[in-house]
Amino acid sequence: MKTTTISYFAGLVLSASAAPVGAVAGNGVITVQVSLDMGNAFGADQLFTFSSMQAINAVPEEVVNGTEPTGGLAGASGTFNFGINSAMNMICYNITLHNFDGEFESPATTATHIHEAARGASGPPRIAFPNPDPVNGDLKVRNSAGCLKGPFVTGVMVEGTDSGEGFHVDMIEANPSAFMADTHSSLALPGAVRGQLS
């Protein structure tokens, strides 16, 4: 097992975590110590090497239910930053929400996802991310950062199979515009904000 300490400043595009060991905040710097057990399959120099990256601006106006626009959660916005390592079937994320209201609510295990869905259409979640937490106790700014490694589980069953089963991040790289990122609220069940990958 390798233990890594990662420091990042607000606004850093990507951060990583898995199995958090501890976190300390002060002077605008958050230091997170994580424990990653990647076996001997990859060297430490490959761990945070990305085969592609995505930066998505998510807005309420992009939210649909089926193909019908809903307007999402007025006044909310989000940024979804992803780093993909397809060789490891791993995605690192830094998700920030502004002016999110209500409770996180979704039939999936979390309410923050990447869905397989073209612009203007709905589709199943393929990856479920931890819901963003308030930053410094401010409910209007929420953040979640870390890394997830497949196999992926969403908690949404499609014809008896979890919608994350068999999903590999290289599917995003093969056709990014076929995927979108979103967060769901109890006040906007089809989605609070949404943004299309490109």
C-alpha positions as CSV (number, residue, x, y, z in Angstrom):
1,M,0.0,0.0,0.0
2,K,1.3,3.5,-0.9
3,T,0.3,6.5,1.1
4,T,0.3,9.9,-0.7
5,T,-0.2,13.4,0.7
6,I,-1.9,15.8,-1.7
7,S,-2.2,19.6,-1.2
8,Y,-4.3,21.7,-3.4
9,F,-5.5,25.3,-3.5
10,A,-9.1,26.4,-4.3
11,G,-9.6,26.4,-8.0
12,L,-7.1,23.6,-8.7
13,V,-8.5,21.7,-11.7
14,L,-8.1,18.2,-10.3
15,S,-7.4,16.6,-7.0
16,A,-7.4,13.0,-5.9
17,S,-8.5,11.0,-3.0
18,A,-9.5,7.5,-2.2
19,A,-10.0,6.1,1.3
20,P,-9.4,9.4,3.1
21,V,-7.0,9.1,6.0
22,G,-7.3,12.7,7.2
23,A,-7.7,16.3,6.1
24,V,-6.5,19.7,7.5
25,A,-7.6,23.1,6.3
26,G,-6.1,26.5,6.9
27,N,-5.1,29.7,5.0
28,G,-6.9,28.7,1.9
29,V,-5.0,25.4,1.6
30,I,-6.6,22.0,2.1
31,T,-4.2,19.1,2.8
32,V,-5.7,15.7,2.3
33,Q,-3.9,12.5,3.1
34,V,-5.2,9.5,1.2
35,S,-4.3,5.8,1.1
36,L,-4.3,4.3,-2.3
37,D,-3.9,0.6,-2.8
38,M,-3.2,0.1,-6.5
39,G,-1.3,-3.2,-6.1
40,N,1.8,-3.5,-8.3
41,A,-0.1,-3.0,-11.6
42,F,1.0,0.6,-12.0
43,G,4.0,2.7,-10.9
44,A,3.4,5.9,-8.9
45,D,4.5,7.9,-12.0
46,Q,1.4,6.6,-13.9
47,L,-1.2,7.2,-11.1
48,F,-2.1,10.8,-12.0
49,T,-1.3,10.6,-15.7
50,F,-4.5,11.4,-17.7
51,S,-5.2,10.2,-21.2
52,S,-7.8,13.0,-21.5
53,M,-9.4,15.8,-19.5
54,Q,-12.8,17.5,-19.5
55,A,-13.9,20.9,-18.1
56,I,-17.7,21.2,-18.1
57,N,-19.9,24.2,-17.1
58,A,-23.2,23.0,-15.9
59,V,-26.3,25.2,-15.9
60,P,-30.0,24.7,-15.2
61,E,-31.0,25.6,-18.8
62,E,-29.5,22.3,-20.1
63,V,-31.6,20.1,-17.8
64,V,-34.2,17.9,-19.5
65,N,-36.7,15.3,-18.5
66,G,-36.7,12.8,-21.4
67,T,-36.3,15.5,-24.1
68,E,-38.5,18.2,-22.4
69,P,-36.5,21.2,-20.9
70,T,-37.2,21.6,-17.2
71,G,-35.2,24.7,-16.3
72,G,-33.4,22.9,-13.6
73,L,-32.7,24.8,-10.4
74,A,-32.8,28.5,-11.1
75,G,-29.7,30.4,-10.0
76,A,-27.6,27.2,-9.6
77,S,-24.4,26.5,-11.5
78,G,-21.6,23.9,-11.5
79,T,-18.2,23.1,-12.8
80,F,-17.3,19.5,-13.4
81,N,-13.5,18.9,-14.0
82,F,-12.5,15.4,-15.0
83,G,-9.2,13.7,-15.6
84,I,-9.4,10.2,-17.2
85,N,-6.8,7.5,-17.1
86,S,-8.2,4.9,-19.5
87,A,-5.4,2.4,-18.9
88,M,-6.5,2.2,-15.2
89,N,-10.2,2.7,-15.9
90,M,-10.0,5.6,-13.5
91,I,-11.6,9.1,-13.4
92,C,-10.5,11.9,-11.1
93,Y,-13.0,14.7,-10.4
94,N,-13.3,18.1,-8.9
95,I,-16.9,19.2,-8.8
96,T,-18.1,22.6,-7.5
97,L,-21.7,23.6,-7.2
98,H,-22.9,27.2,-6.6
99,N,-26.3,28.1,-5.2
100,F,-27.5,24.5,-4.9
101,D,-30.7,24.3,-2.9
102,G,-32.8,21.4,-1.6
103,E,-31.5,18.0,-0.7
104,F,-29.4,15.7,-3.0
105,E,-32.0,13.3,-4.3
106,S,-31.8,10.6,-7.0
107,P,-32.7,6.9,-7.4
108,A,-28.9,6.3,-7.7
109,T,-26.6,5.8,-4.7
110,T,-25.6,9.5,-5.0
111,A,-27.2,12.5,-6.9
112,T,-24.1,13.6,-8.8
113,H,-23.3,11.6,-12.0
114,I,-22.0,11.2,-15.5
115,H,-24.9,10.0,-17.7
116,E,-24.7,8.5,-21.1
117,A,-27.0,11.0,-22.9
118,A,-26.6,13.3,-25.9
119,R,-27.4,17.0,-25.5
120,G,-31.2,17.5,-25.1
121,A,-31.8,13.8,-24.1
122,S,-31.9,11.8,-20.9
123,G,-30.0,8.6,-20.3
124,P,-28.8,6.3,-17.5
125,P,-26.0,7.2,-15.1
126,R,-22.8,5.4,-15.7
127,I,-20.7,6.8,-12.9
128,A,-22.0,8.1,-9.5
129,F,-19.7,10.6,-7.7
130,P,-19.9,11.6,-4.0
131,N,-22.2,14.6,-3.6
132,P,-20.4,17.9,-3.0
133,D,-20.1,19.1,0.6
134,P,-20.4,22.7,1.8
135,V,-17.0,24.5,1.6
136,N,-16.1,26.1,5.0
137,G,-19.8,25.6,6.1
138,D,-21.1,27.7,3.2
139,L,-24.2,25.9,1.8
140,K,-24.0,28.0,-1.3
141,V,-20.6,26.6,-2.4
142,R,-20.1,22.8,-2.4
143,N,-17.2,20.7,-3.6
144,S,-16.3,17.1,-4.1
145,A,-12.9,16.0,-5.3
146,G,-11.3,12.6,-5.6
147,C,-10.8,9.6,-7.9
148,L,-12.9,6.6,-8.7
149,K,-11.7,3.4,-10.3
150,G,-13.9,0.9,-12.1
151,P,-15.8,-1.3,-11.9
152,F,-18.4,1.4,-11.4
153,V,-21.7,1.0,-9.5
154,T,-24.6,3.5,-9.7
155,G,-27.4,1.8,-7.8
156,V,-29.7,2.3,-10.8
157,M,-31.0,-1.0,-12.2
158,V,-31.7,-1.2,-16.0
159,E,-33.2,-4.5,-17.0
160,G,-31.9,-6.1,-13.9
161,T,-28.3,-4.8,-14.3
162,D,-26.6,-1.8,-12.5
163,S,-26.2,1.0,-15.1
164,G,-22.5,1.2,-14.2
165,E,-21.8,-2.5,-14.8
166,G,-19.4,-3.0,-17.7
167,F,-18.8,0.7,-18.1
168,H,-15.2,1.8,-18.9
169,V,-14.0,5.4,-19.0
170,D,-12.5,4.8,-22.5
171,M,-16.2,4.9,-23.6
172,I,-16.2,8.6,-22.7
173,E,-13.0,9.2,-24.6
174,A,-14.4,7.4,-27.7
175,N,-17.4,9.7,-27.9
176,P,-17.4,12.5,-25.2
177,S,-20.4,14.3,-26.6
178,A,-22.5,11.3,-25.9
179,F,-22.1,12.0,-22.1
180,M,-23.2,14.7,-19.7
181,A,-22.6,15.5,-16.0
182,D,-25.3,16.6,-13.6
183,T,-26.5,16.9,-10.1
184,H,-30.1,16.3,-8.9
185,S,-32.0,18.1,-6.1
186,S,-35.2,17.4,-4.3
187,L,-36.3,20.7,-5.7
188,A,-35.4,19.7,-9.3
189,L,-35.5,15.9,-9.6
190,P,-34.6,15.6,-13.3
191,G,-31.5,17.7,-12.5
192,A,-30.4,21.0,-10.8
193,V,-27.6,21.7,-13.3
194,R,-26.3,19.8,-16.3
195,G,-23.4,20.2,-18.8
196,Q,-22.4,18.2,-21.9
197,L,-19.0,16.7,-22.3
198,S,-17.2,17.6,-25.5
